[in-house]
Amino acid sequence: MADNHNIHLRIITPDRIFFEGDVDMVEFNTTEGEIGVLPGHIPLTVIVKPGILVFNDGEEEKEAALHSGFAEILPDKVTILAEIIEWPEEIDEQRAEEAMNRAKERIAGHNPETDMVRAQAALMRAMARIEVLK
């Protein structure tokens, strides 16, 4: 478990334990905005919104594309249940660019049959993938 200067971060997907370890801090997007968590944070449960997850494991800052899920924040630990999360080396940049362009086209097309919520979510996921590669 984490000491007073760290938070125990656990990120779980349906396929794997993506990351587990002690970190200095963790930042990610929620439906309420971006959140930064340090040791001693108030207990909170939030819905994850697509974006970049950033944490510092004491040696280096790490980033991943976090797409959606839920997070439980406690004073000494953060647990993220993620539908999808990817390290930069797991992302196909060309595929992400193509997905972004498709989503932009669907949004710009104003077709009444287009599910705009899904199109906007697809755009946000593609943008997160591209941003984490930069």
N, C-alpha and C positions, 0 to 999 in steps of 0.2 A: 504494500500500500504506500501511497505517497507520503513524503515527509511534509513539514510545515512550509517548505519553499517550493513544493511541486504539487502537481495535480496528476492523479492516475487517469490516463486517457485510454479508453477502450472504444474501438470503432469496429462494429460488426455489420456484415452484409449477409444476405441469405446464403452466399457461397463460401464465405471465409471470415476469419478474424483478420481484418485489414491491418490494424495496428493495435498494439497494447504496450504501454510503458508509461513512465513518469515524464512529464513535460513541465516546462516553466510557465507556459501559457498556451491558450488555444483560441483561435478566432475563426468564425464562420458566419454565414448569412442565415437569418431566420425570417419568418414571415413578418416579423416586427422590425426588422432591420439587422444590421451587422452587430454581432456580439463578441466581446472579448472576455475571456474567463481567466482569472488569476486565482491562486489559492485563497480560500476563504470566501469565495463567491456565495451569494445567497442561493438557497435551493430554488430550482426553476425547472420547468419542463417546457420545451419549445419545439416548434415545427421547423425543420430545416428547409431552406430555400436554395435552389441551385446557385453555386458560387465556388469560391476558392476557400478551402480549409487551410489554415496556416497554424503551425505549432513549432515550438522550439524544444527540442529534447535535451537541451543543455550543451550539446555539441554544435548543432547547426539548425537553421530554420528549414522546415520542410513544408512543402505545399502539395495539395492534391485537389482534384476536381471533385467536389461533393455535390451530388445532384438532388437528392431529396431524402427525407427520413424524419426521425425524431431524435431529440437529445434530452437526456436527464443530466442536470447540473447539480452537483452537491458541493459543499465546501472543499472536499478533498478529492473528488473524482468527477469525471465527465464520461458518460456513456452515450455514444451515438449509434443509433440503429439506422443504417443507411441502405437505401435501395441500391444505389450505385455510388461508388467512389473509386477514383483512378489516380495512380501515380502518373506523373508526366510521361514516363517511359512506356506506359501501357496504352497511350493515346495515339491513334492514327491521325496525324494532322490533316491530311488530305480529306479523309472521311469526315472529320469535324467541320472543315471548311464547307464541304458539300452539304452537310446537314444544316449549317447556318444559312447558306444561300437558299436552300429549299424552304426553310422556315420563314425567311424574309419574304420570299416570293408569295408564300401562302398568306402571310399577313398583309402584304401590299395589294394582293389580288382582290380583297374585299368580297370574296365569293361567299354568298349567304350559307352555303353548305360547309364551309370551312369551320372547324371547331377552333375558335380563336384561342381559347384557354390552352388547348393542347399545342397549338402552333407557337404560342408565346413561351410555353414551358420548354418545347424543343429548342427554341432560339436561345433561351437562357442556358440550357445544358450545353449546347454547342459553343456558346460564348465562354462558358466556364472552362471547357476543355481547351479552347484556343488560348485563353488567358493564362492558364497554368503552364502552357508550353513556352510562353514568352519570358 
